[in-house]
Amino acid sequence: MEGLTIGGVTPLSTLDFPDALAAVVYCQGCPWGCPYCHNEPLREITDRAERDSASVLSWLEGRRGMLDAVVFSGGEPTLQDGLAPMLTAVRGLGFKVGLHTTGMYPDALADVLPLCDWVGLDIKAPRAAYARITGVSGSGGAAFASLALLLKSGVPFETRTTWHPGLLDEAELAVLAGELAGADAGRWVIQAFRPDGCADAELAAGGPAVFPPDLVTRLQAAAPRLTIATRM
């Protein structure tokens, strides 16, 4: 089995897979430059991997019966060729598999979707603003192509957007709500920016994002077909 380059493991999480106790495996590597990223050390694939696939699988052997799922996050997990073999091995141990992805590689996502029980898809912005957030031309097209793949696959998922009012104003959030509703995305979670781990000193200095009390109500009126929630 070709291994993953792993930047870290969270042994237990109640937040990263719906209604399940999960471990989270953080994969190295992400070519996008989102300024609010709180996993900056994972952007580069290095030779300083914290864990390898074999050691993680050995550890998971001892967690059977105590964990329900294993979630692969990042960085961007679909960047690495070793993802599919690792998901297969984890499923073989009896765990559900979750994936956190930006959708930057739709073809790679299509390859691993049959191995996933749930996906959290990060949608960064409305299409017109995507490159401003990621620093990469065409990134919005890739993300929305991945959303279309998820909808076709039948795999349970949610879309989520990290929100900092200095990067994405409320009018742009409303545009994004309309785009997601038009795609029949179903559930959308708006996550507040957190300064922890953010390498952008100016953003971090402003502290966490604070949701206006009626934000969801206004967005829900613009996109009644969506189920909209916030997450701190």
C-alpha positions in Angstrom: 0.0 0.0 0.0 1.4 3.4 -1.0 1.5 5.5 2.1 0.1 8.9 3.0 2.3 11.8 4.2 0.5 12.6 7.5 1.0 15.8 9.4 -0.9 14.7 12.6 -3.7 12.7 14.2 -6.5 13.8 16.5 -7.3 10.7 18.5 -10.9 11.6 19.3 -13.4 14.1 17.9 -17.1 14.5 18.3 -17.4 17.3 15.7 -15.8 16.0 12.5 -18.2 13.2 11.5 -21.9 13.6 12.2 -23.2 11.6 15.2 -20.0 9.6 15.5 -16.9 9.3 17.6 -14.0 9.8 15.1 -10.3 10.1 14.8 -9.0 12.7 12.4 -6.0 12.1 10.2 -4.4 15.3 8.8 -2.8 14.9 5.4 0.0 17.2 4.2 -0.2 19.3 1.1 -2.5 22.1 -0.2 -1.6 24.4 -3.2 -4.3 27.0 -2.3 -3.4 30.1 -0.3 -6.6 30.9 1.7 -5.5 33.7 4.1 -7.7 32.4 7.0 -6.2 28.9 6.9 -5.5 27.6 10.4 -3.5 24.6 9.2 -0.6 26.5 7.7 2.0 23.9 8.6 0.2 21.3 6.5 0.4 23.3 3.2 3.7 21.8 2.2 4.4 18.0 1.8 7.7 17.5 3.7 9.9 14.7 4.8 8.9 15.5 8.4 5.8 13.5 8.5 4.5 13.0 12.1 3.0 9.6 11.4 3.1 7.1 8.5 0.2 5.0 7.2 1.4 1.8 8.8 1.7 3.2 12.3 -1.8 4.9 12.0 -3.4 1.6 10.9 -1.7 -0.2 13.7 -3.0 2.3 16.2 -6.5 2.1 14.7 -6.4 -1.7 15.2 -6.5 -1.0 18.9 -9.3 1.5 18.7 -11.9 -0.9 17.2 -15.0 -0.8 19.3 -14.1 2.6 20.7 -14.3 4.7 17.6 -17.0 4.8 14.9 -15.2 6.6 12.1 -11.9 7.9 10.8 -11.9 11.3 9.0 -9.2 12.4 6.5 -8.6 16.1 6.6 -5.7 18.4 5.7 -4.3 20.1 3.9 -6.1 18.5 1.0 -6.3 14.7 1.2 -7.1 14.1 -2.5 -3.7 15.6 -3.4 -2.0 12.4 -2.4 -2.1 9.2 -4.4 -2.0 7.1 -1.2 -5.5 8.3 -0.1 -7.6 5.5 -1.8 -5.5 2.6 -0.5 -5.6 4.1 3.0 -9.4 4.6 2.9 -9.7 0.9 1.8 -7.5 -0.3 4.7 -9.5 1.8 7.2 -12.8 0.4 5.9 -11.3 -3.0 6.2 -10.9 -2.4 9.9 -14.6 -1.8 10.2 -14.6 2.0 10.5 -16.7 4.5 8.6 -14.7 6.9 6.5 -15.1 10.6 6.4 -13.4 13.1 4.1 -12.8 16.8 4.5 -12.0 18.3 1.1 -11.9 21.6 -0.8 -12.9 19.8 -4.0 -9.9 21.1 -5.8 -9.4 17.9 -7.7 -12.8 16.6 -8.9 -11.3 13.6 -10.7 -9.4 12.4 -7.6 -12.6 13.0 -5.5 -14.6 10.8 -8.0 -12.1 8.0 -7.4 -12.4 8.0 -3.6 -16.1 8.8 -3.2 -17.2 5.1 -3.3 -14.9 4.6 -0.3 -16.5 7.5 1.7 -19.5 7.4 4.1 -19.6 11.2 4.6 -17.9 14.2 3.1 -17.5 17.8 4.3 -17.0 20.0 1.2 -15.4 23.4 1.8 -16.9 26.0 -0.5 -14.8 29.1 -0.1 -16.8 31.8 -1.8 -19.3 32.5 -4.6 -17.7 31.6 -8.0 -16.8 35.1 -8.9 -14.8 35.6 -5.7 -13.1 32.2 -5.5 -9.7 33.2 -6.9 -9.5 36.1 -4.6 -9.8 33.8 -1.6 -7.7 30.9 -2.8 -5.2 32.7 -4.9 -5.7 30.2 -7.8 -7.5 30.9 -11.0 -10.2 28.4 -11.9 -10.5 27.1 -8.3 -14.2 27.9 -8.1 -15.0 25.8 -11.2 -13.2 22.8 -9.6 -15.0 23.2 -6.3 -18.5 23.4 -7.9 -17.7 20.5 -10.1 -16.9 18.5 -7.0 -20.2 19.6 -5.5 -22.0 18.2 -8.6 -20.1 14.9 -8.2 -21.2 14.7 -4.6 -24.9 15.3 -5.5 -24.8 12.7 -8.1 -23.0 10.1 -5.9 -25.6 10.0 -3.1 -22.9 10.1 -0.5 -24.1 12.1 2.5 -22.3 15.5 2.8 -22.5 19.1 3.9 -21.0 22.2 2.4 -19.3 24.6 4.7 -17.8 28.1 4.3 -15.3 29.7 6.7 -16.4 33.3 7.1 -14.3 36.4 7.8 -16.2 39.6 7.2 -13.0 41.3 5.9 -12.7 38.6 3.2 -16.3 37.9 2.3 -19.0 40.4 2.9 -22.6 39.6 3.6 -23.7 40.4 0.1 -21.3 37.8 -1.2 -22.5 35.3 1.3 -26.0 35.9 -0.1 -24.8 35.3 -3.6 -23.2 32.1 -2.5 -26.4 31.0 -0.7 -28.2 31.4 -4.0 -25.6 29.4 -5.9 -25.7 26.6 -3.4 -29.5 26.6 -3.4 -29.5 26.6 -7.2 -27.3 23.5 -7.1 -29.6 21.7 -4.6 -26.7 21.5 -2.1 -29.1 20.9 0.8 -27.1 21.7 4.0 -24.7 24.7 4.3 -22.8 25.5 7.5 -21.1 28.9 7.9 -18.1 28.5 10.1 -16.7 31.5 12.0 -13.1 32.4 11.3 -10.8 31.4 14.2 -7.4 33.0 14.7 -5.8 29.9 16.2 -3.1 28.7 13.9 -3.8 31.4 11.3 -0.5 32.6 9.7 -2.0 35.9 8.5 -1.1 38.2 11.4 -3.5 40.9 10.4 -6.5 38.6 10.3 -5.5 36.8 13.5 -5.2 40.1 15.3 -8.9 40.9 14.8 -9.9 37.8 16.8 -12.7 35.3 15.8 -15.5 36.3 13.5 -18.8 37.3 15.2 -22.0 36.4 13.4 -24.7 39.2 13.2 -27.7 37.9 15.2 -30.0 37.9 12.1 -27.5 36.6 9.5 -29.0 33.2 9.0 -32.5 34.7 8.8 -31.5 37.0 6.0 -29.6 34.3 4.1 -32.4 31.8 4.6 -34.8 34.3 3.0 -32.5 34.6 0.0 -32.2 30.8 -0.3 -35.2 29.0 1.3 -34.2 25.7 -0.3 -31.0 25.5 1.8 -30.7 24.4 5.4 -28.4 27.0 6.8 -26.5 26.8 10.2 -23.6 28.5 11.8 -20.7 26.9 13.7 -18.3 28.7 16.0 
